[in-house]
Amino acid sequence: MPPLLDEFKALYRELGPVNTRSFNRVYHDNVKFKDPVHEVHSAASLLTYMEDMCQTLDFCKFEYLDELVAADAAYIKWNMNFRHPRLGDKTHTVRGMSHIQFDDRIYFHEDVYDLGQMVYEHVPVLGGMTRWVKARLAS
């Protein structure tokens, strides 16, 4: 596994104040980042997004489950364990996957996860409706 992937995983393992030196070693200045909520097109924008996210969470830790690594790309499956003050004191877990493309640094990073599992299912009325729809689709 390339050392870059170790550094990438370390950057997110226990998300807190962002180590800008590590961040700059991992990401290209013109990185493209996408997730179900945001899309940014520079390292500066991604750093701001990460710092804002860290300020709103009480706790966030990634558990890496599996990975598929090629010469210039990787898919990393993970569980994100987090606590958010608006969701109470409980730690929530969301399964997701990161797709990254790289040369000496990462120039593309996409996180894929179920936004409903992360947010909607924890909103009182909307959560009940979301769980009901999922149950109906599963039967």
Secondary structure, 3 states (H helix, E strand, C coil): CCHHHHHHHHHHHECCCCCHHHHHHHEEEEEEEECCCCEECCHHHHHHHHHHHHHHCCEEEEEEEEEEECCCEEEEEEEEEEECHHHCCCCEEEEEEEEEEECCCEEEEEEEECHHHHCHHHCHHHHHHHHHHHHHHHC
